[in-house]
Amino acid sequence: MQPFQQAPEDIRTGDQATSAASALAPARELAVDVEADAMHAFRARLCFVQVGTDRDIFLFDTLCPGVEATALKSLLEDPTRTKYFHAAGGDLQYLAEAGVRVAGLFDTHRAATLLGWQKVGLADLVREKLGVELKKEHQQSDFSIRPLPPSMREYIADDVRYLCDIGRQVKEACREADILEELQLDCDRMCAEAAARPEVGSDYKPKIPREGLDAKQVKLALAITQALHPKRLLWAEAANVPMGRMLSNAALVELGTRVPTDEKALSRVPNVRSPFVRSHGAETLSIIRELLEQHRAGTLPDPEAADKGPRDPKRKKREEALKAFRAEKASARKVTGSVVLTNPLVEALARDVPADEAALAAVPWFGEKRLRLYGAELLQLLRTV
């Protein structure tokens, strides 16, 4: 590990952003991280983009007028430069929303996961590989605070300070394990799928525990959670707090399965906070009572009706067969299952069965190596299920 020549440099003006991007231009490897205020606002804002090399660290303060992530666009979108991220999923979405589509990604978290390492956090890797202890007390801090406290500034700089060094070591481990092609395909998939951040709450799907509940109770629970979800979005947006801080997913499930009908019962529901009961308890109880009346009268609409339609009766069997196949091949190669077939690939192959080798080769993110190693067997397996 080379010593850093300079302290982290704060980028607070457009001119500074342009100069920093020019200073980074010769680098063929970049460490990148972003910070947002996701734990403190309804719609999170991109607050920092940190970029590091083996010599320098630049902290782009994107809340400052004139400091845009697009100052780094040509560097981050250049596929010939390696961009080391750690757990890049959300970061890629923030950057895409800001107008930057990353290419040349190497995700050290995803790599460590595919390698089957037990500890895959950045602090774990830095401790194990470099003998350095990172402070992580600011993981849930509000990065929109200005001026940023010194300890938080040091924290965000540390997220890229060692990442190039760690990235090279992890990449070499992937090369030795012969999984580099599979990892790169997965990184490319992550970049392609990060077109933008989804709308707040758009991906919510209630998970009702079926144990101990009959079909009618499950139907009622689904109706309650689905009715309260859009309400909590409105309440959270009005208060400018994260959706889960207003009413968590766990609280919604409890409300759906315990079905409180008065304020006293509502206040006893696990995960429902007293301030919520005071502010929104009456409206919440009104919604629950109305749905409960429909439930008793047998007029409650089926919340799952929209999801019901033509189904492939063999799809589940194909998924199970594919998972068994990857487990067998992973054991033989002494790799993790996702190296053989990622979950998205299992879903894609089970949903749309390729007719021949050309169709299998055309499946996004499948790759030449998987085709060579598993193509014929996979086609035969899928034909017989």
C-alpha positions as CSV (number, residue, x, y, z in Angstrom):
1,M,0.0,0.0,0.0
2,Q,1.5,3.3,-1.1
3,P,1.3,6.3,1.3
4,F,-1.0,9.1,0.3
5,Q,0.8,12.2,-1.0
6,Q,-2.0,14.7,0.0
7,A,-4.9,15.0,2.4
8,P,-8.4,14.6,1.0
9,E,-9.3,17.7,-1.2
10,D,-12.8,19.2,-0.8
11,I,-14.5,20.1,-4.1
12,R,-17.0,22.8,-3.5
13,T,-17.1,24.8,-6.8
14,G,-17.6,24.0,-10.4
15,D,-14.1,25.1,-11.2
16,Q,-12.7,22.9,-8.5
17,A,-14.7,20.0,-9.9
18,T,-13.3,20.6,-13.4
19,S,-9.7,20.7,-12.1
20,A,-10.2,17.6,-10.0
21,A,-11.6,15.7,-13.0
22,S,-8.5,16.7,-15.0
23,A,-6.2,15.6,-12.2
24,L,-7.9,12.2,-12.2
25,A,-7.7,11.8,-16.0
26,P,-4.4,9.9,-16.1
27,A,-5.5,7.3,-13.6
28,R,-6.5,3.9,-15.0
29,E,-8.0,2.8,-11.7
30,L,-10.4,4.8,-9.6
31,A,-12.0,4.1,-6.2
32,V,-15.6,5.5,-6.0
33,D,-18.2,5.9,-3.3
34,V,-21.2,8.1,-2.8
35,E,-23.1,9.4,0.2
36,A,-26.7,10.4,0.5
37,D,-29.2,11.5,3.2
38,A,-31.3,8.4,2.7
39,M,-31.7,7.7,6.4
40,H,-33.0,11.3,7.0
41,A,-35.2,12.4,4.2
42,F,-38.2,11.0,2.2
43,R,-36.5,11.4,-1.2
44,A,-32.8,11.1,-0.6
45,R,-30.3,13.5,-2.2
46,L,-26.8,12.7,-3.5
47,C,-24.6,14.6,-1.0
48,F,-21.1,13.5,-1.9
49,V,-19.2,11.6,-4.6
50,Q,-15.8,10.4,-3.3
51,V,-13.1,9.5,-5.8
52,G,-9.7,8.2,-5.0
53,T,-6.5,6.9,-6.6
54,D,-3.4,5.5,-5.0
55,R,-2.2,9.1,-4.4
56,D,-5.2,11.4,-4.0
57,I,-8.8,11.7,-2.7
58,F,-11.3,14.1,-3.9
59,L,-14.6,14.8,-2.0
60,F,-17.1,16.2,-4.5
61,D,-19.8,18.1,-2.4
62,T,-22.7,17.7,-4.8
63,L,-24.9,19.9,-2.6
64,C,-22.8,22.9,-3.5
65,P,-24.0,24.9,-6.5
66,G,-22.0,24.0,-9.6
67,V,-20.6,20.7,-8.3
68,E,-22.3,18.0,-10.4
69,A,-21.6,14.3,-10.7
70,T,-21.4,14.9,-14.4
71,A,-18.0,16.5,-14.0
72,L,-16.8,12.9,-13.6
73,K,-19.0,11.5,-16.5
74,S,-16.2,10.9,-19.0
75,L,-14.1,9.1,-16.4
76,L,-16.8,7.0,-14.8
77,E,-18.4,6.0,-18.2
78,D,-15.0,5.0,-19.7
79,P,-15.1,1.1,-19.8
80,T,-11.3,1.0,-20.1
81,R,-10.8,2.4,-16.6
82,T,-11.5,0.2,-13.7
83,K,-13.9,1.7,-11.1
84,Y,-13.7,0.0,-7.7
85,F,-16.9,0.3,-5.7
86,H,-17.9,-1.7,-2.6
87,A,-21.6,-2.7,-2.7
88,A,-22.3,-0.6,-5.7
89,G,-26.0,-1.2,-6.2
90,G,-27.4,1.9,-4.6
91,D,-24.5,4.1,-5.6
92,L,-25.0,3.2,-9.3
93,Q,-28.6,4.3,-9.1
94,Y,-27.7,7.7,-7.5
95,L,-25.1,8.3,-10.2
96,A,-27.5,7.3,-13.0
97,E,-30.1,9.7,-11.6
98,A,-27.5,12.4,-11.7
99,G,-26.7,11.6,-15.4
100,V,-23.7,9.2,-15.1
101,R,-23.9,5.6,-16.2
102,V,-20.9,3.8,-14.8
103,A,-18.9,1.3,-17.0
104,G,-15.9,-0.7,-16.1
105,L,-17.2,-1.6,-12.6
106,F,-15.4,-3.9,-10.2
107,D,-17.5,-4.4,-7.1
108,T,-15.3,-5.7,-4.3
109,H,-18.4,-6.6,-2.2
110,R,-19.9,-8.7,-5.0
111,A,-16.5,-10.3,-5.7
112,A,-15.9,-11.2,-2.0
113,T,-19.4,-12.7,-2.0
114,L,-18.8,-14.8,-5.1
115,L,-15.5,-15.9,-3.6
116,G,-17.4,-17.3,-0.6
117,W,-15.6,-15.2,2.0
118,Q,-17.3,-15.1,5.4
119,K,-16.8,-11.4,6.0
120,V,-17.4,-9.1,3.0
121,G,-17.8,-5.6,4.5
122,L,-15.2,-3.0,3.5
123,A,-14.0,-2.7,7.1
124,D,-13.5,-6.4,7.2
125,L,-11.5,-6.5,4.0
126,V,-9.3,-3.6,5.0
127,R,-8.6,-5.1,8.4
128,E,-7.8,-8.5,6.9
129,K,-5.8,-7.4,3.9
130,L,-4.1,-4.2,5.1
131,G,-4.2,-4.4,8.9
132,V,-6.1,-1.1,9.1
133,E,-9.1,-0.5,11.4
134,L,-11.8,1.7,9.8
135,K,-14.2,3.6,11.9
136,K,-17.8,2.9,10.8
137,E,-19.8,4.9,13.4
138,H,-21.2,7.3,10.7
139,Q,-22.9,4.7,8.5
140,Q,-26.4,6.1,9.3
141,S,-25.4,9.8,9.6
142,D,-27.0,12.7,7.8
143,F,-24.5,13.6,5.1
144,S,-26.4,16.7,4.2
145,I,-25.1,18.5,7.3
146,R,-23.0,21.5,6.4
147,P,-20.3,22.1,7.4
148,L,-19.6,18.4,7.6
149,P,-18.0,17.5,10.9
150,P,-14.3,16.5,10.7
151,S,-15.0,12.9,11.8
152,M,-17.6,12.5,9.1
153,R,-15.3,13.9,6.5
154,E,-12.6,11.4,7.5
155,Y,-15.2,8.6,7.4
156,I,-16.3,9.4,3.8
157,A,-12.6,9.7,2.7
158,D,-11.8,6.3,4.3
159,D,-14.5,4.7,2.0
160,V,-12.1,5.2,-0.9
161,R,-8.8,5.6,0.7
162,Y,-7.9,1.9,0.6
163,L,-10.3,0.7,-2.1
164,C,-7.9,0.6,-5.1
165,D,-5.4,-1.5,-3.1
166,I,-8.2,-3.8,-1.8
167,G,-9.7,-4.0,-5.3
168,R,-6.5,-5.3,-6.8
169,Q,-6.1,-7.9,-4.1
170,V,-9.7,-9.1,-4.5
171,K,-9.4,-9.1,-8.3
172,E,-6.3,-11.3,-8.0
173,A,-8.2,-13.7,-5.7
174,C,-10.9,-13.9,-8.3
175,R,-8.4,-14.7,-11.0
176,E,-6.8,-17.4,-8.9
177,A,-10.3,-18.9,-8.2
178,D,-11.1,-18.7,-12.0
179,I,-14.3,-16.7,-11.5
180,L,-13.2,-13.4,-13.0
181,E,-15.4,-13.7,-16.1
182,E,-18.5,-14.5,-14.1
183,L,-17.9,-11.6,-11.7
184,Q,-17.3,-9.2,-14.6
185,L,-20.6,-10.2,-16.2
186,D,-22.4,-9.6,-12.9
187,C,-20.8,-6.2,-12.5
188,D,-21.8,-5.3,-16.1
189,R,-25.4,-6.4,-15.3
190,M,-25.4,-4.2,-12.2
191,C,-24.4,-1.2,-14.3
192,A,-26.9,-1.9,-17.0
193,E,-29.8,-2.3,-14.6
194,A,-29.0,0.8,-12.6
195,A,-30.9,3.1,-15.0
196,A,-32.2,5.3,-12.2
197,R,-33.5,5.2,-8.6
198,P,-37.0,3.6,-8.3
199,E,-39.8,5.8,-6.9
200,V,-39.9,5.6,-3.2
201,G,-41.9,2.6,-2.1
202,S,-42.6,1.4,-5.6
203,D,-41.0,-2.0,-5.0
204,Y,-42.9,-2.7,-1.7
205,K,-44.4,-6.2,-1.6
206,P,-45.9,-7.2,1.8
207,K,-44.6,-10.5,3.2
208,I,-47.4,-11.9,5.3
209,P,-46.4,-14.9,7.5
210,R,-48.8,-17.7,6.6
211,E,-48.2,-19.8,9.7
212,G,-51.2,-19.7,12.0
213,L,-53.4,-17.7,9.6
214,D,-56.1,-19.1,7.4
215,A,-56.7,-17.9,3.9
216,K,-59.2,-15.3,4.9
217,Q,-56.9,-13.8,7.5
218,V,-54.1,-13.7,5.0
219,K,-56.4,-11.9,2.6
220,L,-57.3,-9.3,5.2
221,A,-53.7,-8.8,6.2
222,L,-52.7,-8.2,2.6
223,A,-55.6,-5.7,2.2
224,I,-54.6,-3.8,5.3
225,T,-50.9,-3.6,4.4
226,Q,-51.6,-2.6,0.8
227,A,-54.1,0.1,1.9
228,L,-51.8,1.6,4.5
229,H,-48.7,1.6,2.3
230,P,-49.7,4.5,0.1
231,K,-50.9,6.4,3.1
232,R,-47.5,6.0,4.9
233,L,-45.9,7.4,1.7
234,L,-48.1,10.5,1.9
235,W,-47.4,10.9,5.6
236,A,-43.7,10.4,5.3
237,E,-43.4,12.8,2.3
238,A,-45.3,15.5,4.3
239,A,-43.0,15.1,7.2
240,N,-39.9,14.6,5.0
241,V,-38.8,11.5,6.7
242,P,-37.9,8.0,5.3
243,M,-40.9,5.8,4.6
244,G,-39.7,3.2,7.1
245,R,-39.3,5.8,9.8
246,M,-42.9,6.8,9.5
247,L,-44.1,3.2,9.5
248,S,-41.8,0.3,9.0
249,N,-42.5,-2.8,6.8
250,A,-42.5,-4.9,10.0
251,A,-45.1,-2.5,11.6
252,L,-47.4,-2.9,8.5
253,V,-47.3,-6.7,8.8
254,E,-48.1,-6.4,12.5
255,L,-51.1,-4.1,11.8
256,G,-52.3,-6.6,9.2
257,T,-52.1,-9.6,11.3
258,R,-53.1,-8.2,14.7
259,V,-55.9,-6.0,13.3
260,P,-56.2,-3.3,16.1
261,T,-59.6,-1.6,16.2
262,D,-59.0,1.0,18.9
263,E,-56.2,3.4,19.9
264,K,-55.3,1.3,23.0
265,A,-54.8,-1.8,20.8
266,L,-53.0,0.2,18.2
267,S,-50.5,1.6,20.7
268,R,-49.6,-2.0,21.7
269,V,-48.8,-3.2,18.2
270,P,-45.1,-4.0,18.0
271,N,-43.0,-1.6,15.9
272,V,-45.7,1.1,15.9
273,R,-44.3,4.2,17.5
274,S,-46.2,6.5,19.9
275,P,-45.7,9.6,17.8
276,F,-47.3,7.8,14.8
277,V,-50.3,6.8,16.9
278,R,-50.8,10.4,18.0
279,S,-50.5,11.8,14.5
280,H,-52.1,9.2,12.3
281,G,-53.8,6.7,14.6
282,A,-57.3,7.8,13.9
283,E,-57.0,7.6,10.1
284,T,-55.1,4.3,10.4
285,L,-57.9,2.8,12.6
286,S,-60.6,4.1,10.2
287,I,-58.9,2.3,7.3
288,I,-58.6,-0.9,9.2
289,R,-62.2,-0.8,10.5
290,E,-63.5,-0.3,7.0
291,L,-61.5,-3.2,5.6
292,L,-62.6,-5.4,8.6
293,E,-66.2,-4.7,7.8
294,Q,-65.8,-5.7,4.2
295,H,-63.9,-8.8,5.4
296,R,-66.9,-9.8,7.7
297,A,-69.4,-9.1,5.0
298,G,-67.4,-11.2,2.4
299,T,-67.0,-8.2,0.1
300,L,-63.3,-7.6,0.6
301,P,-61.5,-7.5,-2.8
302,D,-58.8,-10.0,-3.4
303,P,-55.5,-8.1,-3.1
304,E,-53.7,-10.8,-5.1
305,A,-56.1,-10.8,-8.0
306,A,-54.0,-8.5,-10.1
307,D,-51.1,-10.9,-9.8
308,K,-53.1,-13.8,-10.8
309,G,-53.1,-14.7,-14.5
310,P,-51.8,-17.4,-16.8
311,R,-49.0,-19.2,-15.1
312,D,-46.5,-21.7,-16.4
313,P,-47.1,-24.8,-14.2
314,K,-43.5,-26.1,-14.8
315,R,-41.7,-22.8,-14.0
316,K,-41.3,-23.7,-10.3
317,K,-40.0,-27.1,-11.2
318,R,-37.5,-25.6,-13.6
319,E,-36.3,-23.2,-11.0
320,E,-35.8,-26.1,-8.5
321,A,-33.9,-28.1,-11.1
322,L,-31.7,-25.2,-12.1
323,K,-30.8,-24.6,-8.4
324,A,-30.0,-28.3,-7.9
325,F,-27.8,-28.2,-11.1
326,R,-25.9,-25.1,-9.9
327,A,-25.3,-26.6,-6.5
328,E,-23.9,-29.8,-8.1
329,K,-21.6,-27.8,-10.4
330,A,-20.5,-25.4,-7.7
331,S,-19.5,-28.2,-5.5
332,A,-17.5,-29.8,-8.3
333,R,-15.7,-26.5,-9.1
334,K,-15.4,-25.5,-5.4
335,V,-17.1,-22.2,-6.0
336,T,-20.2,-20.5,-4.7
337,G,-23.5,-21.3,-6.5
338,S,-23.9,-17.8,-8.0
339,V,-20.7,-18.3,-10.0
340,V,-22.4,-21.1,-11.8
341,L,-25.8,-19.4,-12.2
342,T,-26.8,-16.1,-10.5
343,N,-30.4,-15.8,-9.2
344,P,-31.3,-13.5,-12.2
345,L,-30.1,-16.2,-14.6
346,V,-32.0,-18.9,-12.8
347,E,-35.2,-16.8,-13.1
348,A,-34.5,-15.9,-16.7
349,L,-33.9,-19.5,-17.8
350,A,-36.9,-20.9,-15.9
351,R,-39.2,-18.2,-17.3
352,D,-38.1,-18.3,-21.0
353,V,-36.6,-21.7,-21.9
354,P,-33.9,-21.3,-24.7
355,A,-34.6,-23.5,-27.7
356,D,-31.0,-24.1,-28.6
357,E,-27.4,-23.1,-28.0
358,A,-27.7,-19.8,-29.9
359,A,-30.7,-18.8,-27.8
360,L,-28.8,-19.7,-24.6
361,A,-25.8,-17.7,-25.7
362,A,-28.2,-14.7,-26.2
363,V,-29.4,-14.7,-22.6
364,P,-28.1,-11.5,-21.1
365,W,-25.1,-11.9,-18.8
366,F,-24.9,-15.7,-19.4
367,G,-21.5,-15.5,-21.1
368,E,-19.2,-17.6,-23.2
369,K,-17.6,-19.5,-20.3
370,R,-20.9,-20.7,-18.9
371,L,-22.0,-21.7,-22.4
372,R,-18.9,-23.8,-22.8
373,L,-19.0,-25.4,-19.4
374,Y,-22.7,-25.9,-18.9
375,G,-24.6,-25.1,-22.2
376,A,-25.3,-28.6,-23.5
377,E,-26.3,-30.0,-20.0
378,L,-28.5,-27.0,-19.3
379,L,-30.4,-27.3,-22.5
380,Q,-30.9,-31.0,-21.9
381,L,-32.1,-30.3,-18.3
382,L,-34.6,-27.7,-19.4
383,R,-36.0,-30.0,-22.1
384,T,-36.7,-32.7,-19.6
385,V,-38.4,-30.7,-16.8
